Structures are given as C-alpha cells and as structure tokens.
Amino acid sequence: MKNFFARFIKDEAGATAIEYGLIAALIGVVIILGVKKLGTTLSATFDKVAGNL
C-alpha cells in the first residue's frame, strides 16, 4: 500500500493532461473574444454601408 501511494504521488501524467486542457481552454477563450470583436466590427461596417445606401 505504501508503494502504491509513493507511485501515485510521483505520477505526473494527470498533470500534463490538465495543462493541455487549460491551454485548450485559453485558446478557446481567445478565439471567442476575437470572433466577437470581429463580429462587432463587421456589424458596424454593414450598418454604415446600409446607411449610405
């Protein structure tokens, strides 16, 4: 039992998966914010074009 806990504490495989998950979540947030900003800019541009027509 003592050997099991020693191996469990030294095992870092789960930490790597968590790190990859956090990186993926951060990339997702950046993409969402970028698309939202782009959508706002495009909406303003289309409103301006529609107003000029």
VEXMAR-525579 format. One record per residue: x, y, z of N, C-alpha, C in turn; residue in one letter; residue number from 1. Coordinates in nm, 2 decimals, padded with zeros to 4 digits. Each point is the difference from the previous one (the first is absolute). Layout:
<sites>
<site n_c1="X" n_c2="Y" n_c3="Z" ca_c1="X" ca_c2="Y" ca_c3="Z" c_c1="X" c_c2="Y" c_c3="Z" r="A" k="NUM"/>
...
</sites>
This chain:
<sites>
<site n_c1="00.08" n_c2="-00.12" n_c3="00.00" ca_c1="-00.08" ca_c2="00.12" ca_c3="00.00" c_c1="00.09" c_c2="00.13" c_c3="00.00" r="M" k="1"/>
<site n_c1="00.10" n_c2="-00.01" n_c3="00.08" ca_c1="00.09" ca_c2="00.12" ca_c3="00.00" c_c1="00.07" c_c2="00.02" c_c3="-00.13" r="K" k="2"/>
<site n_c1="00.03" n_c2="-00.11" n_c3="-00.07" ca_c1="00.06" ca_c2="00.01" ca_c3="-00.13" c_c1="-00.10" c_c2="00.06" c_c3="-00.10" r="N" k="3"/>
<site n_c1="-00.12" n_c2="-00.03" n_c3="00.01" ca_c1="-00.11" ca_c2="00.05" ca_c3="-00.09" c_c1="-00.01" c_c2="00.15" c_c3="00.01" r="F" k="4"/>
<site n_c1="00.00" n_c2="00.05" n_c3="00.12" ca_c1="-00.01" ca_c2="00.15" ca_c3="00.03" c_c1="00.13" c_c2="00.07" c_c3="-00.05" r="F" k="5"/>
<site n_c1="00.11" n_c2="-00.06" n_c3="00.02" ca_c1="00.12" ca_c2="00.06" ca_c3="-00.05" c_c1="00.00" c_c2="00.02" c_c3="-00.15" r="A" k="6"/>
<site n_c1="-00.04" n_c2="-00.11" n_c3="-00.07" ca_c1="-00.01" ca_c2="00.01" ca_c3="-00.15" c_c1="-00.11" c_c2="00.10" c_c3="-00.04" r="R" k="7"/>
<site n_c1="-00.11" n_c2="00.01" n_c3="00.07" ca_c1="-00.11" ca_c2="00.09" ca_c3="-00.03" c_c1="00.05" c_c2="00.15" c_c3="00.01" r="F" k="8"/>
<site n_c1="00.07" n_c2="00.02" n_c3="00.11" ca_c1="00.05" ca_c2="00.14" ca_c3="00.02" c_c1="00.10" c_c2="00.04" c_c3="-00.11" r="I" k="9"/>
<site n_c1="00.09" n_c2="-00.09" n_c3="-00.04" ca_c1="00.10" ca_c2="00.03" ca_c3="-00.10" c_c1="-00.06" c_c2="00.01" c_c3="-00.14" r="K" k="10"/>
<site n_c1="-00.11" n_c2="-00.06" n_c3="-00.03" ca_c1="-00.06" ca_c2="-00.01" ca_c3="-00.13" c_c1="-00.05" c_c2="00.14" c_c3="-00.04" r="D" k="11"/>
<site n_c1="00.06" n_c2="00.05" n_c3="-00.12" ca_c1="-00.04" ca_c2="00.14" ca_c3="-00.05" c_c1="-00.08" c_c2="-00.01" c_c3="-00.12" r="E" k="12"/>
<site n_c1="-00.05" n_c2="-00.11" n_c3="-00.04" ca_c1="-00.07" ca_c2="-00.01" ca_c3="-00.13" c_c1="-00.13" c_c2="00.08" c_c3="00.01" r="A" k="13"/>
<site n_c1="-00.07" n_c2="00.00" n_c3="00.11" ca_c1="-00.12" ca_c2="00.07" ca_c3="00.01" c_c1="00.02" c_c2="00.15" c_c3="00.00" r="G" k="14"/>
<site n_c1="00.11" n_c2="00.05" n_c3="00.05" ca_c1="00.04" ca_c2="00.14" ca_c3="00.00" c_c1="00.02" c_c2="00.05" c_c3="-00.15" r="A" k="15"/>
<site n_c1="00.06" n_c2="-00.09" n_c3="-00.08" ca_c1="00.01" ca_c2="00.04" ca_c3="-00.14" c_c1="-00.13" c_c2="00.02" c_c3="-00.07" r="T" k="16"/>
<site n_c1="-00.09" n_c2="-00.09" n_c3="00.03" ca_c1="-00.13" ca_c2="00.00" ca_c3="-00.07" c_c1="-00.08" c_c2="00.13" c_c3="00.05" r="A" k="17"/>
<site n_c1="00.02" n_c2="00.04" n_c3="00.13" ca_c1="-00.07" ca_c2="00.12" ca_c3="00.05" c_c1="00.06" c_c2="00.12" c_c3="-00.07" r="I" k="18"/>
<site n_c1="00.14" n_c2="00.00" n_c3="-00.02" ca_c1="00.06" ca_c2="00.11" ca_c3="-00.06" c_c1="-00.05" c_c2="00.02" c_c3="-00.14" r="E" k="19"/>
<site n_c1="-00.01" n_c2="-00.11" n_c3="-00.08" ca_c1="-00.05" ca_c2="00.01" ca_c3="-00.13" c_c1="-00.14" c_c2="00.05" c_c3="-00.01" r="Y" k="20"/>
<site n_c1="-00.08" n_c2="-00.05" n_c3="00.10" ca_c1="-00.14" ca_c2="00.05" ca_c3="00.01" c_c1="-00.01" c_c2="00.15" c_c3="00.02" r="G" k="21"/>
<site n_c1="00.09" n_c2="00.05" n_c3="00.09" ca_c1="00.00" ca_c2="00.14" ca_c3="00.03" c_c1="00.05" c_c2="00.08" c_c3="-00.12" r="L" k="22"/>
<site n_c1="00.09" n_c2="-00.05" n_c3="-00.07" ca_c1="00.05" ca_c2="00.07" ca_c3="-00.13" c_c1="-00.11" c_c2="00.00" c_c3="-00.10" r="I" k="23"/>
<site n_c1="-00.07" n_c2="-00.11" n_c3="-00.02" ca_c1="-00.11" ca_c2="00.00" ca_c3="-00.09" c_c1="-00.11" c_c2="00.09" c_c3="00.04" r="A" k="24"/>
<site n_c1="-00.03" n_c2="00.01" n_c3="00.12" ca_c1="-00.11" ca_c2="00.09" ca_c3="00.05" c_c1="00.05" c_c2="00.15" c_c3="-00.02" r="A" k="25"/>
<site n_c1="00.12" n_c2="00.03" n_c3="00.02" ca_c1="00.05" ca_c2="00.14" ca_c3="-00.02" c_c1="-00.01" c_c2="00.03" c_c3="-00.15" r="L" k="26"/>
<site n_c1="00.04" n_c2="-00.09" n_c3="-00.09" ca_c1="-00.01" ca_c2="00.02" ca_c3="-00.14" c_c1="-00.14" c_c2="00.02" c_c3="-00.04" r="I" k="27"/>
<site n_c1="-00.09" n_c2="-00.08" n_c3="00.05" ca_c1="-00.14" ca_c2="00.02" ca_c3="-00.03" c_c1="-00.06" c_c2="00.14" c_c3="00.04" r="G" k="28"/>
<site n_c1="00.04" n_c2="00.04" n_c3="00.12" ca_c1="-00.04" ca_c2="00.14" ca_c3="00.05" c_c1="00.05" c_c2="00.11" c_c3="-00.10" r="V" k="29"/>
<site n_c1="00.13" n_c2="-00.02" n_c3="-00.04" ca_c1="00.05" ca_c2="00.10" ca_c3="-00.09" c_c1="-00.07" c_c2="00.00" c_c3="-00.13" r="V" k="30"/>
<site n_c1="-00.03" n_c2="-00.11" n_c3="-00.05" ca_c1="-00.07" ca_c2="-00.01" ca_c3="-00.13" c_c1="-00.14" c_c2="00.06" c_c3="00.01" r="I" k="31"/>
<site n_c1="-00.07" n_c2="-00.03" n_c3="00.11" ca_c1="-00.14" ca_c2="00.05" ca_c3="00.02" c_c1="00.01" c_c2="00.15" c_c3="00.01" r="I" k="32"/>
<site n_c1="00.09" n_c2="00.06" n_c3="00.07" ca_c1="00.01" ca_c2="00.14" ca_c3="00.02" c_c1="00.04" c_c2="00.07" c_c3="-00.14" r="L" k="33"/>
<site n_c1="00.09" n_c2="-00.07" n_c3="-00.08" ca_c1="00.03" ca_c2="00.06" ca_c3="-00.13" c_c1="-00.12" c_c2="00.00" c_c3="-00.09" r="G" k="34"/>
<site n_c1="-00.07" n_c2="-00.11" n_c3="00.00" ca_c1="-00.12" ca_c2="-00.01" ca_c3="-00.09" c_c1="-00.11" c_c2="00.10" c_c3="00.04" r="V" k="35"/>
<site n_c1="-00.01" n_c2="00.02" n_c3="00.13" ca_c1="-00.10" ca_c2="00.10" ca_c3="00.05" c_c1="00.04" c_c2="00.14" c_c3="-00.05" r="K" k="36"/>
<site n_c1="00.13" n_c2="00.03" n_c3="00.02" ca_c1="00.05" ca_c2="00.13" ca_c3="-00.04" c_c1="-00.02" c_c2="00.02" c_c3="-00.15" r="K" k="37"/>
<site n_c1="00.03" n_c2="-00.10" n_c3="-00.08" ca_c1="-00.01" ca_c2="00.00" ca_c3="-00.14" c_c1="-00.15" c_c2="00.02" c_c3="-00.04" r="L" k="38"/>
<site n_c1="-00.09" n_c2="-00.07" n_c3="00.06" ca_c1="-00.14" ca_c2="00.01" ca_c3="-00.02" c_c1="-00.05" c_c2="00.14" c_c3="00.02" r="G" k="39"/>
<site n_c1="00.05" n_c2="00.06" n_c3="00.11" ca_c1="-00.05" ca_c2="00.14" ca_c3="00.04" c_c1="00.05" c_c2="00.10" c_c3="-00.11" r="T" k="40"/>
<site n_c1="00.13" n_c2="-00.02" n_c3="-00.04" ca_c1="00.05" ca_c2="00.09" ca_c3="-00.11" c_c1="-00.07" c_c2="-00.02" c_c3="-00.13" r="T" k="41"/>
<site n_c1="-00.03" n_c2="-00.12" n_c3="-00.04" ca_c1="-00.07" ca_c2="-00.03" ca_c3="-00.12" c_c1="-00.14" c_c2="00.06" c_c3="00.00" r="L" k="42"/>
<site n_c1="-00.06" n_c2="-00.01" n_c3="00.12" ca_c1="-00.14" ca_c2="00.05" ca_c3="00.01" c_c1="00.00" c_c2="00.15" c_c3="-00.01" r="S" k="43"/>
<site n_c1="00.09" n_c2="00.07" n_c3="00.05" ca_c1="00.02" ca_c2="00.14" ca_c3="-00.01" c_c1="00.02" c_c2="00.04" c_c3="-00.14" r="A" k="44"/>
<site n_c1="00.09" n_c2="-00.08" n_c3="-00.07" ca_c1="00.03" ca_c2="00.03" ca_c3="-00.14" c_c1="-00.13" c_c2="-00.02" c_c3="-00.09" r="T" k="45"/>
<site n_c1="-00.07" n_c2="-00.10" n_c3="00.02" ca_c1="-00.13" ca_c2="-00.03" ca_c3="-00.08" c_c1="-00.10" c_c2="00.11" c_c3="00.03" r="F" k="46"/>
<site n_c1="-00.01" n_c2="00.04" n_c3="00.13" ca_c1="-00.09" ca_c2="00.11" ca_c3="00.03" c_c1="00.03" c_c2="00.13" c_c3="-00.07" r="D" k="47"/>
<site n_c1="00.13" n_c2="00.03" n_c3="-00.01" ca_c1="00.05" ca_c2="00.12" ca_c3="-00.07" c_c1="-00.03" c_c2="-00.01" c_c3="-00.15" r="K" k="48"/>
<site n_c1="00.02" n_c2="-00.12" n_c3="-00.06" ca_c1="-00.03" ca_c2="-00.01" ca_c3="-00.14" c_c1="-00.15" c_c2="00.01" c_c3="-00.02" r="V" k="49"/>
<site n_c1="-00.08" n_c2="-00.06" n_c3="00.08" ca_c1="-00.14" ca_c2="00.00" ca_c3="-00.01" c_c1="-00.05" c_c2="00.14" c_c3="00.01" r="A" k="50"/>
<site n_c1="00.06" n_c2="00.08" n_c3="00.09" ca_c1="-00.04" ca_c2="00.14" ca_c3="00.02" c_c1="00.03" c_c2="00.08" c_c3="-00.13" r="G" k="51"/>
<site n_c1="00.11" n_c2="-00.03" n_c3="-00.06" ca_c1="00.04" ca_c2="00.08" ca_c3="-00.12" c_c1="-00.08" c_c2="-00.04" c_c3="-00.12" r="N" k="52"/>
<site n_c1="-00.06" n_c2="-00.12" n_c3="00.00" ca_c1="-00.08" ca_c2="-00.04" ca_c3="-00.11" c_c1="-00.14" c_c2="00.08" c_c3="00.01" r="L" k="53"/>
</sites>
